[in-house]
Amino acid sequence: MSAVLEMARTLRRRVRELTGEARWDDYVAECADFGEQPMSRREFERLRDDEREHLPGDGRCC
């Protein structure tokens, strides 16, 4: 049974990585490692959206 649970956890993590959802988890873990207070989820997503919109090389023409 534990092998099935491990496979389910791995699958969930992979799906979250593909959708970008895991970035939040990684950010919060990194803040904890450095003893910093993380920004809110809303601020984090807004920053990600701004970076995607303004940084070149994202594969969009406009």
C-alpha positions as CSV (number, residue, x, y, z in Angstrom):
1,M,0.0,0.0,0.0
2,S,2.8,2.4,0.7
3,A,4.2,2.0,-2.8
4,V,0.8,3.1,-4.2
5,L,0.8,6.2,-1.9
6,E,4.3,7.1,-2.9
7,M,3.4,6.8,-6.6
8,A,0.3,9.0,-6.0
9,R,2.5,11.6,-4.2
10,T,5.0,11.6,-7.0
11,L,2.3,12.0,-9.6
12,R,0.7,14.8,-7.7
13,R,4.1,16.6,-7.4
14,R,4.8,16.2,-11.1
15,V,1.4,17.6,-12.1
16,R,1.9,20.5,-9.7
17,E,5.3,21.1,-11.3
18,L,3.8,21.1,-14.8
19,T,1.1,23.6,-13.9
20,G,3.5,25.9,-11.9
21,E,1.7,25.2,-8.7
22,A,4.8,23.8,-7.0
23,R,6.7,27.1,-7.3
24,W,4.7,28.4,-4.4
25,D,5.7,25.4,-2.2
26,D,9.3,25.8,-3.3
27,Y,9.2,29.6,-2.5
28,V,7.7,29.0,1.0
29,A,10.3,26.3,1.8
30,E,13.1,28.5,0.7
31,C,11.9,31.3,2.9
32,A,11.7,28.9,5.8
33,D,15.3,27.8,5.1
34,F,16.5,31.4,5.3
35,G,14.2,32.3,8.3
36,E,12.4,34.9,6.2
37,Q,8.7,35.7,6.2
38,P,7.2,34.8,2.8
39,M,5.1,37.3,0.9
40,S,1.4,36.5,0.5
41,R,0.3,34.0,-2.1
42,R,-1.5,36.9,-4.0
43,E,1.7,39.0,-4.0
44,F,3.7,36.0,-5.2
45,E,1.4,35.3,-8.1
46,R,1.3,39.0,-9.0
47,L,5.1,39.1,-9.1
48,R,5.2,36.0,-11.3
49,D,2.7,37.5,-13.7
50,D,4.6,40.7,-13.9
51,E,7.8,38.9,-14.6
52,R,6.2,36.7,-17.3
53,E,4.8,39.8,-18.9
54,H,7.9,41.9,-18.9
55,L,10.8,39.5,-19.3
56,P,11.8,38.6,-22.8
57,G,12.4,35.0,-24.0
58,D,9.1,33.5,-22.9
59,G,8.2,32.3,-26.4
60,R,5.5,34.9,-27.1
61,C,5.8,37.3,-30.0
62,C,4.0,40.2,-28.2
